[in-house]
Amino acid sequence: MKFVTGGGLRVDYLITHDGQAHTGLIGGNALYAAVGAALWSDEVGLWARMGENYPEEWLAQLRPFPLHTAGLIRIPGPQDHRTFFAYTPNGPRDDTNPAAHFARISQPLPEALRDYVHSTPGQDNPDVYEPLALRPDDWPDAYDGVTANDSVVVHLSPLSLATHRHIPAALRQRGVRQVTLDPGERYMIPERANYIRQLLPQLDAFLPSDMEVRSLFGQAVNLQKAAATLCEWGTPLIVIKNGANGVLVMERGNGRVTHLPAYHPANDPRVVDVTGAGDSFCGGFMVGLAQTGSPIQAARMGLVSASLVIEGYGALYALGRGQEEAQMRLKEIQNSSTNR
């Protein structure tokens, strides 16, 4: 079985909750999702566009790991791969105004961020692809399954609305048997609700964050009721990622709602950088759903993936911990659930 994560490859600039700056890190949601998946399988492929300026030496960092790169597509010209996030001490993550955030921690603004606005311009446009947004024709033949035992499952990380509108149906036509999707935060707004309703029946699981759900339905919305509405719109599984509060899983078929806690309790000192937590959760969930058929077991695997990613800096940190550590944590979660 092949597991493919479609999304972006990025150059990350971030400020952590405790005011530490980390700049020029290899990142991107496709990579974090692939790392989350690779903690459970050696058959994980990246699918992303990158400009001529994406550093070849960064791609070399991927070679020691079980990440296939046949789906990385060079496109003409230099492209903007920058992503900036600031995690404020007592507030939400901000991906704008890096100058103010670096001033807040008394550090100079990196030269690379002088003209930065944010990493997702135009992602709410339903008809226009950004340069780095995947198109249906970008699918690499190398990732096609050829037998029943060589089937393909795909997770789509946050990308443009145009990408998410058109790629799931194209994947189904190619025989992809499972498609999961994490929406782009810029289009999770009431004005784009009709497009979201058109998208959901094409998916096996929809995995928004609580922030995105509240952006779509209103800040005061009950997350369980929101999940029920999203199920009614046509997706069999809704998984709402809620940071340190864990995840909510709603299954349309049996109406079951399950709340699973995050691996780390609040203020756990082992958590050093939460960048990529949601993406790595989705990668682990994708593999778990395909391997076990159980949404709850899939969510547990996703929680383990996220727990390992957030204990270090950079997208590749968790791969150094390995699949054995992931399996140990999964058993720990299962035993904890059984003993409650």
NUDRENLUM-246987 format. One line per field, with one value per residue (C-alpha): residue number from 1; residue in three letters; chain; x, y, z. Coordinates in steps of 0.25 Angstrom, whole numbers, padded with zeros to 4 digits. Example, Ala and Ser with C-alpha at 12.3 -4.5 7.8 and 13.67 -1.06 7.14 Angstrom:
n <- [1, 2]
res <- [ALA, SER]
chain <- [A, A]
px <- [0049, 0055]
py <- [-0018, -0004]
pz <- [0031, 0029]
***
This chain:
n <- [1, 2, 3, 4, 5, 6, 7, 8, 9, 10, 11, 12, 13, 14, 15, 16, 17, 18, 19, 20, 21, 22, 23, 24, 25, 26, 27, 28, 29, 30, 31, 32, 33, 34, 35, 36, 37, 38, 39, 40, 41, 42, 43, 44, 45, 46, 47, 48, 49, 50, 51, 52, 53, 54, 55, 56, 57, 58, 59, 60, 61, 62, 63, 64, 65, 66, 67, 68, 69, 70, 71, 72, 73, 74, 75, 76, 77, 78, 79, 80, 81, 82, 83, 84, 85, 86, 87, 88, 89, 90, 91, 92, 93, 94, 95, 96, 97, 98, 99, 100, 101, 102, 103, 104, 105, 106, 107, 108, 109, 110, 111, 112, 113, 114, 115, 116, 117, 118, 119, 120, 121, 122, 123, 124, 125, 126, 127, 128, 129, 130, 131, 132, 133, 134, 135, 136, 137, 138, 139, 140, 141, 142, 143, 144, 145, 146, 147, 148, 149, 150, 151, 152, 153, 154, 155, 156, 157, 158, 159, 160, 161, 162, 163, 164, 165, 166, 167, 168, 169, 170, 171, 172, 173, 174, 175, 176, 177, 178, 179, 180, 181, 182, 183, 184, 185, 186, 187, 188, 189, 190, 191, 192, 193, 194, 195, 196, 197, 198, 199, 200, 201, 202, 203, 204, 205, 206, 207, 208, 209, 210, 211, 212, 213, 214, 215, 216, 217, 218, 219, 220, 221, 222, 223, 224, 225, 226, 227, 228, 229, 230, 231, 232, 233, 234, 235, 236, 237, 238, 239, 240, 241, 242, 243, 244, 245, 246, 247, 248, 249, 250, 251, 252, 253, 254, 255, 256, 257, 258, 259, 260, 261, 262, 263, 264, 265, 266, 267, 268, 269, 270, 271, 272, 273, 274, 275, 276, 277, 278, 279, 280, 281, 282, 283, 284, 285, 286, 287, 288, 289, 290, 291, 292, 293, 294, 295, 296, 297, 298, 299, 300, 301, 302, 303, 304, 305, 306, 307, 308, 309, 310, 311, 312, 313, 314, 315, 316, 317, 318, 319, 320, 321, 322, 323, 324, 325, 326, 327, 328, 329, 330, 331, 332, 333, 334, 335, 336, 337, 338, 339, 340]
res <- [MET, LYS, PHE, VAL, THR, GLY, GLY, GLY, LEU, ARG, VAL, ASP, TYR, LEU, ILE, THR, HIS, ASP, GLY, GLN, ALA, HIS, THR, GLY, LEU, ILE, GLY, GLY, ASN, ALA, LEU, TYR, ALA, ALA, VAL, GLY, ALA, ALA, LEU, TRP, SER, ASP, GLU, VAL, GLY, LEU, TRP, ALA, ARG, MET, GLY, GLU, ASN, TYR, PRO, GLU, GLU, TRP, LEU, ALA, GLN, LEU, ARG, PRO, PHE, PRO, LEU, HIS, THR, ALA, GLY, LEU, ILE, ARG, ILE, PRO, GLY, PRO, GLN, ASP, HIS, ARG, THR, PHE, PHE, ALA, TYR, THR, PRO, ASN, GLY, PRO, ARG, ASP, ASP, THR, ASN, PRO, ALA, ALA, HIS, PHE, ALA, ARG, ILE, SER, GLN, PRO, LEU, PRO, GLU, ALA, LEU, ARG, ASP, TYR, VAL, HIS, SER, THR, PRO, GLY, GLN, ASP, ASN, PRO, ASP, VAL, TYR, GLU, PRO, LEU, ALA, LEU, ARG, PRO, ASP, ASP, TRP, PRO, ASP, ALA, TYR, ASP, GLY, VAL, THR, ALA, ASN, ASP, SER, VAL, VAL, VAL, HIS, LEU, SER, PRO, LEU, SER, LEU, ALA, THR, HIS, ARG, HIS, ILE, PRO, ALA, ALA, LEU, ARG, GLN, ARG, GLY, VAL, ARG, GLN, VAL, THR, LEU, ASP, PRO, GLY, GLU, ARG, TYR, MET, ILE, PRO, GLU, ARG, ALA, ASN, TYR, ILE, ARG, GLN, LEU, LEU, PRO, GLN, LEU, ASP, ALA, PHE, LEU, PRO, SER, ASP, MET, GLU, VAL, ARG, SER, LEU, PHE, GLY, GLN, ALA, VAL, ASN, LEU, GLN, LYS, ALA, ALA, ALA, THR, LEU, CYS, GLU, TRP, GLY, THR, PRO, LEU, ILE, VAL, ILE, LYS, ASN, GLY, ALA, ASN, GLY, VAL, LEU, VAL, MET, GLU, ARG, GLY, ASN, GLY, ARG, VAL, THR, HIS, LEU, PRO, ALA, TYR, HIS, PRO, ALA, ASN, ASP, PRO, ARG, VAL, VAL, ASP, VAL, THR, GLY, ALA, GLY, ASP, SER, PHE, CYS, GLY, GLY, PHE, MET, VAL, GLY, LEU, ALA, GLN, THR, GLY, SER, PRO, ILE, GLN, ALA, ALA, ARG, MET, GLY, LEU, VAL, SER, ALA, SER, LEU, VAL, ILE, GLU, GLY, TYR, GLY, ALA, LEU, TYR, ALA, LEU, GLY, ARG, GLY, GLN, GLU, GLU, ALA, GLN, MET, ARG, LEU, LYS, GLU, ILE, GLN, ASN, SER, SER, THR, ASN, ARG]
chain <- [A, A, A, A, A, A, A, A, A, A, A, A, A, A, A, A, A, A, A, A, A, A, A, A, A, A, A, A, A, A, A, A, A, A, A, A, A, A, A, A, A, A, A, A, A, A, A, A, A, A, A, A, A, A, A, A, A, A, A, A, A, A, A, A, A, A, A, A, A, A, A, A, A, A, A, A, A, A, A, A, A, A, A, A, A, A, A, A, A, A, A, A, A, A, A, A, A, A, A, A, A, A, A, A, A, A, A, A, A, A, A, A, A, A, A, A, A, A, A, A, A, A, A, A, A, A, A, A, A, A, A, A, A, A, A, A, A, A, A, A, A, A, A, A, A, A, A, A, A, A, A, A, A, A, A, A, A, A, A, A, A, A, A, A, A, A, A, A, A, A, A, A, A, A, A, A, A, A, A, A, A, A, A, A, A, A, A, A, A, A, A, A, A, A, A, A, A, A, A, A, A, A, A, A, A, A, A, A, A, A, A, A, A, A, A, A, A, A, A, A, A, A, A, A, A, A, A, A, A, A, A, A, A, A, A, A, A, A, A, A, A, A, A, A, A, A, A, A, A, A, A, A, A, A, A, A, A, A, A, A, A, A, A, A, A, A, A, A, A, A, A, A, A, A, A, A, A, A, A, A, A, A, A, A, A, A, A, A, A, A, A, A, A, A, A, A, A, A, A, A, A, A, A, A, A, A, A, A, A, A, A, A, A, A, A, A, A, A, A, A, A, A, A, A, A, A, A, A, A, A, A, A, A, A, A, A, A, A, A, A]
px <- [0000, 0005, 0002, 0003, 0003, 0000, 0002, 0014, 0029, 0033, 0044, 0039, 0042, 0036, 0035, 0031, 0022, 0034, 0040, 0051, 0053, 0056, 0058, 0061, 0056, 0051, 0036, 0023, 0010, 0012, 0025, 0020, 0008, 0018, 0026, 0014, 0011, 0025, 0024, 0015, 0019, 0032, 0023, 0021, 0022, 0022, 0014, 0017, 0021, 0034, 0041, 0055, 0060, 0056, 0069, 0075, 0082, 0069, 0064, 0077, 0072, 0061, 0069, 0072, 0058, 0047, 0040, 0039, 0041, 0036, 0024, 0032, 0031, 0040, 0033, 0039, 0045, 0047, 0035, 0032, 0033, 0033, 0024, 0024, 0017, 0018, 0012, 0008, 0010, -0005, -0012, -0014, -0003, -0001, 0004, 0005, 0014, 0027, 0034, 0025, 0027, 0042, 0042, 0034, 0045, 0056, 0062, 0064, 0055, 0062, 0065, 0057, 0044, 0045, 0034, 0026, 0011, 0006, 0008, -0006, -0010, -0021, -0024, -0039, -0041, -0049, -0044, -0030, -0018, -0006, 0007, 0010, -0004, -0005, -0013, -0020, -0010, 0002, -0001, 0012, 0010, 0020, 0010, -0001, -0005, -0004, -0010, -0020, -0009, -0002, -0014, -0012, -0017, -0016, -0016, -0018, -0012, -0017, -0016, -0024, -0039, -0037, -0028, -0037, -0049, -0043, -0033, -0041, -0050, -0038, -0031, -0044, -0043, -0029, -0033, -0029, -0037, -0036, -0036, -0035, -0033, -0029, -0036, -0029, -0032, -0034, -0046, -0053, -0062, -0077, -0075, -0069, -0079, -0085, -0072, -0069, -0082, -0078, -0065, -0069, -0076, -0063, -0056, -0054, -0050, -0050, -0040, -0042, -0036, -0046, -0041, -0045, -0059, -0062, -0057, -0068, -0079, -0077, -0068, -0079, -0082, -0083, -0072, -0081, -0092, -0083, -0077, -0091, -0094, -0081, -0085, -0099, -0092, -0087, -0074, -0074, -0064, -0061, -0049, -0048, -0033, -0034, -0019, -0016, -0030, -0029, -0038, -0053, -0057, -0071, -0075, -0087, -0091, -0093, -0095, -0083, -0076, -0062, -0053, -0039, -0029, -0016, -0004, 0003, -0005, -0005, 0008, 0016, 0031, 0034, 0026, 0036, 0029, 0015, 0018, 0013, 0005, -0008, -0002, 0006, -0007, -0014, -0002, -0003, -0018, -0018, -0009, -0017, -0030, -0025, -0018, -0029, -0042, -0044, -0046, -0043, -0030, -0026, -0028, -0019, -0008, -0010, -0009, 0004, 0010, 0007, 0013, 0026, 0027, 0024, 0036, 0046, 0049, 0048, 0039, 0049, 0052, 0041, 0047, 0059, 0050, 0046, 0034, 0037, 0035, 0022, 0017, 0021, 0013, 0001, 0001, 0002, -0011, -0018, -0015, -0019, -0032, -0035, -0032, -0041]
py <- [0000, 0014, 0026, 0040, 0053, 0065, 0079, 0089, 0089, 0101, 0109, 0111, 0123, 0122, 0128, 0119, 0122, 0124, 0135, 0126, 0129, 0118, 0122, 0115, 0101, 0091, 0089, 0090, 0083, 0072, 0068, 0069, 0060, 0050, 0050, 0046, 0035, 0030, 0027, 0015, 0012, 0011, 0014, 0029, 0038, 0053, 0061, 0076, 0087, 0094, 0106, 0105, 0112, 0101, 0097, 0084, 0082, 0082, 0070, 0063, 0063, 0054, 0043, 0036, 0034, 0025, 0037, 0035, 0048, 0044, 0053, 0066, 0075, 0086, 0097, 0109, 0121, 0125, 0123, 0128, 0116, 0124, 0122, 0130, 0126, 0133, 0126, 0137, 0134, 0134, 0135, 0128, 0126, 0138, 0136, 0151, 0163, 0157, 0170, 0172, 0158, 0159, 0173, 0167, 0157, 0168, 0161, 0167, 0163, 0153, 0159, 0148, 0153, 0167, 0167, 0156, 0156, 0142, 0128, 0126, 0138, 0135, 0121, 0125, 0127, 0115, 0117, 0121, 0112, 0119, 0115, 0105, 0099, 0085, 0082, 0069, 0067, 0068, 0054, 0045, 0032, 0026, 0027, 0019, 0006, -0006, -0018, -0019, -0021, -0008, 0001, 0016, 0025, 0040, 0051, 0066, 0076, 0091, 0096, 0106, 0104, 0101, 0090, 0084, 0086, 0078, 0068, 0058, 0054, 0053, 0043, 0035, 0033, 0028, 0018, 0024, 0017, 0026, 0042, 0050, 0065, 0076, 0089, 0102, 0112, 0124, 0117, 0112, 0124, 0125, 0131, 0118, 0109, 0104, 0100, 0092, 0085, 0081, 0076, 0067, 0056, 0053, 0050, 0038, 0048, 0063, 0068, 0083, 0090, 0095, 0109, 0106, 0101, 0113, 0122, 0115, 0114, 0124, 0126, 0121, 0108, 0095, 0086, 0074, 0080, 0086, 0072, 0067, 0077, 0074, 0059, 0063, 0070, 0057, 0052, 0039, 0043, 0057, 0059, 0072, 0075, 0083, 0085, 0081, 0077, 0066, 0062, 0060, 0048, 0047, 0035, 0037, 0023, 0020, 0034, 0031, 0043, 0040, 0050, 0046, 0054, 0059, 0050, 0062, 0068, 0083, 0090, 0077, 0082, 0072, 0080, 0090, 0094, 0091, 0094, 0083, 0076, 0076, 0072, 0060, 0056, 0055, 0047, 0037, 0037, 0034, 0021, 0017, 0018, 0010, -0001, -0003, 0002, 0008, 0023, 0022, 0014, 0024, 0036, 0029, 0027, 0042, 0047, 0038, 0044, 0058, 0056, 0052, 0064, 0074, 0069, 0075, 0086, 0084, 0074, 0063, 0062, 0051, 0042, 0041, 0035, 0024, 0014, 0006, 0018, 0021, 0007, 0008, 0021, 0015, 0003, 0013, 0021, 0008, 0003, 0016, 0016, 0001, 0005, 0017]
pz <- [0000, -0003, 0005, -0002, 0005, -0005, 0000, 0001, 0003, 0011, 0017, 0032, 0040, 0054, 0068, 0079, 0091, 0099, 0090, 0083, 0068, 0058, 0044, 0030, 0034, 0024, 0026, 0019, 0022, 0012, 0019, 0033, 0028, 0022, 0034, 0042, 0032, 0032, 0047, 0043, 0029, 0019, 0007, 0008, -0004, -0004, -0015, -0016, -0025, -0023, -0030, -0037, -0024, -0014, -0009, -0014, -0001, 0006, -0002, 0001, 0016, 0012, 0006, 0019, 0022, 0016, 0008, -0007, -0015, -0029, -0027, -0024, -0037, -0041, -0047, -0055, -0048, -0034, -0025, -0011, -0001, 0012, 0023, 0036, 0049, 0063, 0075, 0085, 0100, 0103, 0090, 0076, 0065, 0056, 0042, 0038, 0042, 0045, 0048, 0060, 0065, 0064, 0071, 0082, 0085, 0083, 0070, 0057, 0045, 0036, 0023, 0016, 0023, 0019, 0009, 0015, 0016, 0019, 0013, 0007, -0003, -0011, -0005, -0004, -0019, -0024, -0039, -0038, -0035, -0028, -0034, -0024, -0023, -0028, -0041, -0045, -0056, -0046, -0041, -0043, -0050, -0041, -0030, -0037, -0031, -0041, -0033, -0021, -0012, -0017, -0014, -0012, -0002, -0001, 0009, 0004, 0013, 0013, -0001, -0010, -0011, -0026, -0023, -0013, -0022, -0033, -0029, -0020, -0032, -0041, -0031, -0030, -0045, -0044, -0034, -0021, -0011, 0001, 0001, 0014, 0014, 0023, 0018, 0016, 0027, 0017, 0011, 0023, 0023, 0022, 0008, 0003, 0010, -0004, -0009, 0004, 0003, -0011, -0006, 0005, -0002, -0009, 0004, 0013, 0025, 0027, 0037, 0040, 0053, 0063, 0059, 0045, 0049, 0057, 0045, 0037, 0047, 0057, 0070, 0079, 0071, 0079, 0072, 0073, 0066, 0055, 0053, 0051, 0041, 0033, 0033, 0028, 0017, 0012, 0018, 0026, 0037, 0043, 0051, 0058, 0063, 0076, 0080, 0094, 0096, 0087, 0076, 0073, 0064, 0058, 0050, 0041, 0039, 0054, 0060, 0070, 0075, 0082, 0089, 0090, 0099, 0093, 0097, 0105, 0116, 0117, 0120, 0118, 0117, 0106, 0096, 0090, 0076, 0072, 0057, 0048, 0059, 0052, 0039, 0045, 0052, 0038, 0033, 0044, 0043, 0028, 0030, 0042, 0035, 0023, 0031, 0042, 0037, 0051, 0052, 0066, 0064, 0053, 0062, 0073, 0062, 0058, 0073, 0074, 0061, 0066, 0080, 0074, 0064, 0075, 0084, 0075, 0064, 0049, 0041, 0041, 0056, 0059, 0049, 0057, 0068, 0059, 0057, 0070, 0079, 0071, 0074, 0089, 0090, 0083, 0093, 0104, 0099, 0097, 0111, 0117, 0110, 0114, 0129, 0130]
***
